[in-house]
């Protein structure tokens, strides 16, 4: 036993290794508030990228659903149907569901829509005749079941037949066609 104790006692001239010090925590590299701000900033940048991607995809879909032909007609295709604006097509009485006032000229900005089993045709017309003459013509054509509203600035004739309706709105024309009567026919049909 004496030998085992003497072996543990350092001998003169011999060096005993010094154990390494117990690990101290590493110094902090920055404030925790800065880390939180950077994390929040990273979240906002990530969300911004996602929203930007969604908006870009939406613009792509809209751009590919709108078509313009050589005549200036624009067609928008939606999952439920199509919308067509016409600057050169002319509409017939069959399209509009009622006779066109004799001698009237068709204006621009006609519209044809087919959405979810329903269709709508809209056309604008001009005539040099008075508002009273145009209202009298459409009141007679509409028949006794029509609803007529007359004001000092024009009037409206509406024919309702189930889900189908025809509306004729008569007004004084804008300043570019001064003195003429403008009327718009809207035919909505379908289930």
C-alpha positions in Angstrom: 0.0 0.0 0.0 2.8 2.3 0.6 3.8 1.9 -3.0 0.4 3.0 -4.2 0.4 6.1 -2.2 3.9 7.1 -3.2 3.0 6.8 -6.9 0.2 9.4 -6.4 2.5 11.9 -4.9 4.3 14.0 -7.5 8.0 13.5 -7.5 10.3 16.5 -7.6 11.1 17.5 -11.2 8.0 15.9 -12.6 5.1 17.8 -14.0 1.6 16.7 -13.6 -0.9 17.9 -16.3 -3.3 20.5 -15.1 -6.9 19.6 -15.9 -8.6 22.0 -18.3 -10.9 24.5 -16.7 -14.6 23.9 -16.6 -16.2 25.3 -19.8 -17.4 28.9 -19.3 -20.4 29.9 -21.4 -19.5 31.5 -24.8 -19.9 35.3 -24.8 -23.2 36.4 -26.4 -22.8 37.5 -30.0 -25.7 40.0 -30.0 -28.8 41.1 -28.3 -31.9 38.8 -28.4 -34.0 41.8 -29.5 -32.0 42.0 -32.8 -32.5 38.3 -33.4 -36.3 38.7 -32.9 -36.4 41.6 -35.3 -34.5 39.6 -37.9 -36.8 36.6 -37.6 -39.9 38.9 -38.0 -38.3 40.6 -40.9 -37.6 37.2 -42.5 -41.2 36.1 -42.0 -42.5 39.3 -43.7 -40.1 38.8 -46.6 -41.2 35.2 -47.0 -44.9 36.3 -46.9 -44.2 39.0 -49.5 -42.6 36.5 -51.8 -45.7 34.2 -51.5 -48.2 37.1 -52.0 -46.1 38.3 -55.0 -46.2 34.9 -56.6 -50.0 34.7 -56.1 -50.5 38.1 -57.7 -48.3 37.2 -60.6 -50.2 34.0 -61.2 -53.5 36.0 -61.1 -52.2 38.5 -63.6 -51.0 35.6 -65.8 -54.5 34.0 -65.7 -56.3 37.3 -66.5 -53.9 38.1 -69.3 -54.6 34.7 -70.9 -58.3 35.0 -70.5 -58.7 38.3 -72.4 -58.5 38.2 -76.2 -58.8 41.1 -78.7 -59.5 40.4 -82.3 -58.6 42.4 -85.4 -62.0 44.3 -85.3 -61.4 45.5 -81.7 -63.8 43.1 -80.1 -62.7 41.9 -76.7 -63.6 38.5 -75.3 -63.0 37.6 -71.7 -63.3 33.9 -70.9 -64.2 32.9 -67.3 -64.8 29.5 -65.8 -68.6 30.2 -65.9 -68.8 31.6 -69.4 -67.7 34.4 -71.8 -68.1 38.2 -72.0 -67.7 39.8 -75.4 -67.7 43.5 -76.1 -68.3 44.6 -79.6 -67.3 47.8 -81.4 -68.1 46.6 -84.9 -70.9 43.9 -84.6 -74.4 44.9 -85.2 -77.3 43.4 -83.2 -80.5 42.3 -84.7 -84.0 42.4 -83.3 -83.7 38.6 -82.7 -80.6 39.3 -80.6 -82.3 42.0 -78.6 -85.7 40.3 -78.3 -87.6 43.4 -79.5 -87.8 45.5 -82.7 -85.3 48.2 -83.3 -86.8 51.7 -83.6 -87.1 52.5 -87.4 -84.2 54.6 -88.7 -82.1 54.3 -85.6 -78.4 53.9 -85.9 -76.5 51.6 -83.7 -73.9 53.2 -81.4 -70.6 51.7 -80.1 -70.0 49.6 -77.0 -72.4 46.7 -77.6 -72.0 43.8 -75.2 -72.8 40.1 -75.3 -72.3 37.9 -72.2 -72.9 34.2 -71.6 -72.4 33.2 -68.0 -73.7 30.3 -66.0 -76.5 29.4 -68.5 -77.7 33.0 -68.8 -77.1 35.4 -71.6 -77.2 39.2 -71.9 -77.1 41.3 -75.0 -76.9 45.1 -74.7 -76.9 47.6 -77.6 -77.0 51.4 -77.9 -78.9 53.3 -80.6 -79.3 56.9 -81.7 -82.3 58.6 -83.5 -83.1 62.2 -84.4 -86.8 61.5 -83.3 -88.0 62.8 -79.9 -87.9 60.8 -76.7 -91.7 60.7 -76.7 -91.9 59.0 -80.1 -89.3 56.4 -79.0 -91.1 55.7 -75.7 -94.5 55.4 -77.5 -93.0 52.9 -80.0 -91.5 50.7 -77.3 -94.6 50.9 -75.1 -96.7 49.7 -78.0 -94.2 46.9 -78.9 -94.0 45.7 -75.3 -97.7 45.1 -74.9 -100.0 45.5 -71.9 -97.8 43.5 -69.5 -94.9 45.9 -69.7 -93.9 48.3 -67.0 -93.3 51.8 -68.1 -91.7 54.6 -66.2 -91.5 58.1 -67.8 -89.5 61.0 -66.4 -88.7 64.5 -67.7 -85.3 63.2 -68.9 -86.5 60.0 -70.6 -88.0 56.7 -69.5 -87.8 52.9 -69.2 -89.9 50.1 -70.7 -89.5 46.7 -69.1 -90.9 43.4 -70.3 -90.6 40.5 -67.8 -91.4 37.0 -68.9 -90.2 34.5 -66.2 -86.4 34.5 -66.1 -86.2 36.6 -69.3 -86.4 40.3 -69.4 -86.1 43.1 -71.9 -85.4 46.7 -70.8 -85.4 49.7 -73.1 -84.0 52.9 -71.5 -84.6 56.2 -73.4 -82.6 59.3 -72.7 -81.4 62.6 -74.2 -78.1 61.9 -76.0 -74.8 63.2 -74.6 -73.3 66.5 -75.9 -71.5 64.8 -78.8 -74.8 63.8 -80.4 -76.7 66.9 -79.3 -80.4 66.9 -80.1 -80.6 63.2 -80.7 -82.4 60.6 -78.6 -80.4 57.7 -77.3 -81.9 54.4 -76.3 -80.3 51.2 -74.9 -81.8 47.8 -75.2 -80.8 45.1 -72.7 -82.1 41.5 -73.3 -81.4 39.0 -70.4 -82.4 35.4 -71.0 -81.8 31.9 -69.7 -82.5 29.9 -66.7 
